Amino acid sequence: MHNIYIAGTGIWHPKEKISNDEIVNSYNSYVEKFNKDNKSNIDNGIVQSMEFSSAEFIEKASGIKSRYVIDKEGILDINRMMPRVNNEHPDRLSVHAEVGIQAAKKAMNQAKVTSNEIDAVIVGTSHAARNYPAVAIEIQKELGINGYAYDMLVGCSSTTFAINNAYSDIASGLANTILVINPEISTPALNFTHRDKHFIFGDGCAATIVQKDSTSDKAFKIIDRKLHTQFSNNIRSNYSYLNRAAVDTKSNEDLLFHQNGRGVFKDVCPLVASLISNQLDKNNIAPKDISKFWLHQANGKMIRLITSKILGTDDFDESITPMPITEFGNLASVGSLFAFNLNNDLSKGEKGVICSFGAGYSVCSIIVEKS
């Protein structure tokens, strides 16, 4: 029987960083201008006035202090309130491919594998660059990889679901080494004029080498995988190629990222805690024997609550739940891999859980052990 490993990982993030104070100053300036421009309609009850935000509100609500973004100037410009990006074009690399290649090279270097040793590329993301051709095939060509490649979307569980697919392909004999890439360029999908959303996302990308019988000194053996989905509209995007042909109209705001935060918190926390607890029990692993919980970086309160439910106590060392969300913001599906990449200094035999949860709802939990 062959063992399958996470042999190496790599991450990428933009150079530009926005603090809470900066994003609040921009948002509040937008609010002030909106309320002034619409004063008459607001006074007559036709238009609702906008509320101001604060850095304190953002940190208390989410745990986020800053985020890295692909275009700081466009996001903070109160006459634009969104990043500037280029359309997809056949004469240049997709932005997903550009950042994916950078993360991939780091993962390949850590795992000590070359393009010739990779049999497949899987790109998993919550925000697709285009419908076709697959970004995975674009990256495959640029890196000179033979074999096959495909894209997949499972919301904020796209990264862990893609790693799971890589594991399954290797276990079935289709491949020995697979490159998983997860570009999350999320800021173009975010409404920066909405008080409860404008601070959430940052941009980033992670890459993972999944390999049979890895000898990498950075390798973690995959012990078990558990997946679960159940339908919910509490996290949703209505953006689609169908929009141009639709007979009913939706505003740009209606097409962007939507989230019922309270509903997600209420539904997802017990779901994820129960799934991980049952998975650990099935594998005869006590929660106290898990050295790290690398959880989806959606919200600091969610991470702490889920961990406390698994451990059965509120009194635990918070270093076991790394929170890159503080610096990077919510990174959609790559948050758990950022947590893993930045905080995986385990000793041989120590175990951890990589788990994501997001739109769908979709949950994937992977138990790993340091080799």
N, C-alpha and C positions, 0 to 999 in steps of 0.2 A: 504493500500500500504506500502510495506517495503522499507526502505532506505538501501543502500549498501555503505560500507565505506572502505577506506584504514585505517585499524585498527592499523597497526604498520609496521615499516620497519627496516631492519638491513643491514649493509654493511660490507664487508671484503675486505682487500687489503694486498698484500705481505708486508713483513718487509723491503725488500731491495729496495732502492731508487736510481735512477740515475738522476743526475743534467744535465742540458744542456751542461755545460762545460765538464763533464765526457763523455757524449755520442759523443760530437764533437771531443774530443781528440782521442777517439777510432776510429771514422769514418775517421778523417783526417790521422791518422796513417795507416789505411787500404788503403786510397787513395794514400798516398805517396809510400807505398809498391807496389801497383798495377801499378802505373805510372812508377816506377823504373823497375819492372819485365817485363813490356811490352814496354819499351822505344823504342826498334827497330821498333816494329809494329806501335807504335804511330807515330814515326818520318816518317814512310813510308805510313801513312794514312790508314793502315789496321785496326787499333784499335783506338777508340776515348779515349782520356785522360779523367780521372775523375776530377771533380771540388771539391775543398775544401768547407767545410761548416763553419758555425760560430754560436755561441750561440745567437748573435744578430739577425741573419737571422731567426733562429727558433722561437724566441719570437715574432718577428715582423710578421712572416707569420702565426703563430698559436695562440700565447698567452700562449704557454706551457713553463714552467720553469723547470719542473721535472716530473718524472713518477715512479710509484712503479711497480716492475717486479718480476716474479717468479724465475729468475736466472740471476743475475747481471753479474757474472763472465763470463758466456758463451756469453752473448750479447756483452760485451766489449772486448772479446778476438778476436783480429784481424785475427786470424787463424780459427775462428769459425763463429762469427758474428750472433749468434742465441742462444736462451736459451737451456739449457739441460733439457729434460723432459723424463719421462718413457712412454713406450708404454702402451696402454690399456692391462689389464691382468685380467682374471677372479678371481684371488686370492687376488686382492687388489682393494680398492675403486678407481674409476675414479677421476682424479684431479678435474673435474667439481663437482663431488659429495662431495669431501672433502671440497672444499671452499663453496659450496652451503649449506652444513649442518651448517657450522660456521655462515654464514649470516642468515640462517633460524632460528637458535636458538635465535639470537638477535631480529629478527622480532617477533617471538613467545613471547619472554619475554616482549617486548614493548606492544604488543597487549593483553598480559595476557591470552594466549590460550595454551592449552596442545595438544599433539599429538592426544589424544582421541577426541578432538573437531574438528579436521581438516578432511574434507571430500575428499579432492583432492589435488594433487600436479601438478603444471604446470611448466616446465622448458622451458624458452625461451632464446635463445642465437643466436649470429651471427656466432659462430664457434662451431660446434658440436664436441663432444668428440669422437663419433662413430655413426654408423647407427642404431645399436640395440645391446642389449636391451636398452630401454629408460633410460636416466640418472634419469629422474623424478621417475621412478619405483624403481631404485636403492636407491634413497634418501627416497622414501616412506617406503621401507623395513627397512632402517637404523634407521629411526625416529619412526617406529612402527605405521604408519598411515594406517587406513583402507580406503576403497573407491577406487578411480581410479587415474591414473597419466599418463602424456604424455609429450613428447618434441615437440617443435615447433621452426621454424627459420623464421624470417622476417628481416634479416639484422640488422641494428642499430635501428630498431623499435621493435625488439623482446620483449623488456621489457614491453613497453606500450601496444603492441598487446596482450601479455599474460595477463596483468591486465584486458584488455578489455574482453578477453575470460572468465576470472574468473568472472567478473561482469555478463556476459551473462549467464554463467552456474548457478549462484546464482539466477538471475532474472527468469530463466526458471524453477527453483525448483529442479535442479539436486543436489545442495549443499547449505550449509549455510556458510561454512568457507573454503576458499581455500588458500593454500600456493603457492605463485608464487616465483620462484627462477631464477636468471639470472646470471649465471657464464660467465664471459667474459675473457678467457685466450687468449688474442689476440696476444701477442708478438711472439709466434711460427709461426704466419701467416705473419709476417712483414719482409720485405727485409731490413735488417740493412746496406746493402751496397748501398742503393739508397738515394741520397742526399735529394730528396723531400719527402721521406717517413720515413726514419730511426728513426725519432724523435717522430712519431705520437702517437703510442699506449702505454698505460700502461695496467696492469692486475688488475682485481677487480671483485667483485660479489655483487649483491644486492638481498634482499629478501623482499617480501611484503605479509602481511596478508590481504586478501580481505574478508570482512565479512558482513553478513546481520545483521542489527540492533545492531551494535557494541556499547558497553558502555565504550570503552577504552578512557582514557583522552587524548590520542594522536591521536584520530580518525579524519579523514577528510571525509566528505560525498562526494561521487561522484555525481556531478550534471549533467554532460553531457560527451559524448565521440564522437569523430569524427575521421573517418579513411579515408585515401585516398592512392591509389597506382597508379603509372604509370611507364611503363617500361623504363629503361635506362641502358646502359652499362658503365656509367661514374664511377660507383663503382662496382667492380667485382672481384670474385675469380674463377679460373678455376680448383681448386683442387677438386677431386672426386674419388670415387672408380672405375670409368670408366677409369682413367688414365692408370692403369696397362694393360688394354686390348686395348688401343687406337692404331690405325695403323699409326696415325700421331704423331710425337714427339713434346713435349714441354719441355723447360728447367724448372728447379725448379723456376727460376725467373718468368716465364710465369704463373706458377700455383699459385703464392702467391697473396696477396692483391694488387689490382690495383685501382688507383683513378685519374681521371682527375679533379684536384682540381678547376681549373677555371670554367670548365663546371658545376660542382656541385654547386659552389657558385652562378653562374648566374641563374641556374634553380631552385634551392631549396629555396633560400631566399624569392623571391616573392611568391612561392607556399605556403610555411609555413605561412608567414605573412598573406596572403589572407585567408588561411584555418582557422587560429585562429581568425582573425577579423570577418569572417562570422559566426563562431561558437559563439563568444561573442554576436554578433548582434542578432542571433537567440534566444539566452537566455536572451536578454534584459539586458546585462551587459556591462557597459561602460569600455573601456580599462583602464581608469584611476582608476577604482574600483578594478583592479587586484593588489594584494599586492606583489605577486611574480610570475615571469615567470621562471619555472624550465625547461630549454631547453636542448636539446641534446648537449653534450659537444664536438662538432666536431671542432670548431674553434671560437676563441674569436671575430673575426670580424663578422662572421656570426651571432653570438648571439646578438651582439650590433645592427647590421643592421636590423635583423628581429624584434627586440624589438622596434626600432625607427619607423619602418613601421607601426607596430600595434598601437603605441601611437601617430603617426603623428608628431613626433618631435625628433630631435637629442639631445635635452636638457632634459635628464631624470636622475633620481637618479640611478646609476648603481647598487646599492644594491638590486634593485628589480630583477636583473638578476644574481643570484649567478653563479660563474665560478670556480668550483673545477678543471676545466681543467688546471688551472695554476699550481697546485700541482700534480695532478694525471694523466695528459695527457688525450688523447681521450680514453674513457673507453667503446667504442662501445655502445651497447644498454643500459648499466647501467648508463651512464653519467647523464641523467636527474634524475634518482633515487638517485644518489650520491648528486646531487644538492638539491633535496628535503629533503633527510635524514639529511643533514648537515645544512640546512637553512630553517626550517619550523616552526619557533617560531611565528606563527600568533595568533591573538586573535580570540575569538569566533565570527563567522560570516564573517571573512575575507576570501577572495577567492584567488586562485592561479591556474595557468595552468601548467600541466606537459605535455611536448611535446617532441617527438623524431622524427627524420627524418634520413633516411639512404638509403642503397642500395635498389634498386627496381625501381624507388624511392618508399619508403613507409613512410607514415606520420600518426601518431596517436596523437591526442590532448585530454587531459582529464582535465575538469574543476572540481576543488574540493573546498570545503568550510570547514573551521575549525569548528568542533562541540563544 
